[in-house]
């Protein structure tokens, strides 16, 4: 009787990641979310930051919010903000735009 080989866990993970690709979100959502955030909260966010907000909002799970906070924080630090200030702004933006709790709080 032949031995049945198990599937390679790395291939299974890669297939699931392909199915849940973050790039499947339409680009039209980015300007819509920019307008939504401007109207609702009175703050302007640029396209780069809005992209991470859209990704966090339209994907399930808190780790996506954590990733968005981290990416926005990196963008703000690259633009000259201090680490503490950029962390606070990033958490506040995600919290306002999406709601819920993130581990970064």
DANOR-V721160 format. One record per pair of residues at least 6 apart in sequence whose ideal C-beta (glycine too) atoms are under 8 Angstrom apart, sorted by sequence separation. I is the first residue (numbers start at 1). GAP is how many residues later the second one is. D is the distance in whole Angstrom. If there is no record, write none. Layout:
i & gap & d
I & GAP & D
I & GAP & D
This chain:
i & gap & d
37 & 6 & 6
38 & 6 & 6
77 & 6 & 6
37 & 7 & 8
38 & 7 & 8
95 & 7 & 7
37 & 8 & 6
45 & 8 & 7
56 & 8 & 5
81 & 8 & 7
94 & 8 & 6
55 & 9 & 7
56 & 9 & 5
76 & 9 & 8
77 & 9 & 5
34 & 10 & 8
73 & 10 & 8
76 & 10 & 4
95 & 10 & 8
34 & 11 & 6
56 & 11 & 7
91 & 11 & 7
55 & 12 & 8
56 & 12 & 4
34 & 13 & 7
37 & 13 & 7
55 & 13 & 6
73 & 13 & 5
76 & 13 & 6
91 & 13 & 5
72 & 14 & 8
73 & 14 & 5
76 & 14 & 6
90 & 14 & 8
91 & 14 & 6
52 & 15 & 8
53 & 15 & 6
31 & 16 & 8
34 & 16 & 5
37 & 16 & 7
52 & 16 & 4
73 & 16 & 8
30 & 17 & 6
33 & 17 & 5
72 & 17 & 8
73 & 17 & 4
87 & 17 & 7
69 & 18 & 8
72 & 18 & 4
31 & 19 & 8
52 & 19 & 5
53 & 19 & 8
30 & 20 & 5
33 & 20 & 6
52 & 20 & 6
70 & 20 & 8
30 & 21 & 6
33 & 21 & 5
69 & 21 & 5
72 & 21 & 6
68 & 22 & 8
69 & 22 & 6
72 & 22 & 7
49 & 23 & 5
30 & 24 & 6
33 & 24 & 7
29 & 25 & 5
69 & 25 & 5
49 & 26 & 6
68 & 26 & 6
48 & 27 & 6
25 & 29 & 6
29 & 29 & 7
65 & 29 & 6
25 & 30 & 7
22 & 33 & 5
25 & 33 & 5
65 & 33 & 6
69 & 33 & 6
70 & 34 & 7
65 & 35 & 7
69 & 35 & 5
66 & 36 & 5
22 & 37 & 6
65 & 37 & 4
66 & 37 & 5
56 & 38 & 6
62 & 38 & 7
66 & 38 & 6
20 & 39 & 8
62 & 39 & 7
65 & 39 & 8
53 & 40 & 7
57 & 40 & 7
62 & 40 & 6
53 & 41 & 7
57 & 41 & 5
62 & 41 & 6
56 & 42 & 6
49 & 44 & 7
53 & 44 & 5
53 & 45 & 7
45 & 48 & 7
43 & 50 & 8
43 & 53 & 8
41 & 55 & 5
40 & 56 & 8
41 & 56 & 8
37 & 59 & 8
37 & 60 & 6
33 & 64 & 7
